């Protein structure tokens, strides 16, 4: 899910480019920790579908991702390498064909041991606002934080069933990378934007119709909520059930393949 915030936009990255490049080069000169590789292999089903070359790129990206974020343990969780590596491996899968810089605006990752409760104000039928508690598995905040339930992160990462909390929340962050949570991430040019608008609006309409008629399909109907949820749900299906998505929604699959610069349906066939 997505949390919208008022405020004056993203905090600026004040670290100069050259300083960042030097820090990154130093970090990547170190060998990749063998214990991390073991943890990823154990926890990430999608990692096991990657080629050696892709794994190498993912290792580099996730080390930068981990080093450049604040990691906050909440609700009694102990922040371990396993937590960081499992989250980072999946977040960086989304940007494997592009660059991990797409997450520069994401500063903080907060992790709870399991689903957590958030007070929400809701109006009841009589219009009276009541305070209730809602349980959540994860949230992406507009100003650069992601909140996750570790139990759900791990459970989703270990199986490919179309649900993946980390892919979902970080797809929201890619969406918000251009400053707006509207289901459209930063795209190359006007041509790409026009294609995105055409394909996504048709696919979103189709999912809304399916949700209304309670039809079956590869996309979770939670994506019928709004455009940003649609993109997050489509990203989950693209990585977790690529062959089903390609067969059922070929135009959507092709659009996401070109955006992510990855072809997971072919990857799984290998
Ligand atoms: Zn969402």
Boltz pocket constraint, residues with backbone or C-beta under 6 A from the ligand:
constraints:
  - pocket:
      binder: B
      contacts: [[A, 1], [A, 2], [A, 168], [A, 172], [A, 228], [A, 229], [A, 232]]
      max_distance: 6.0
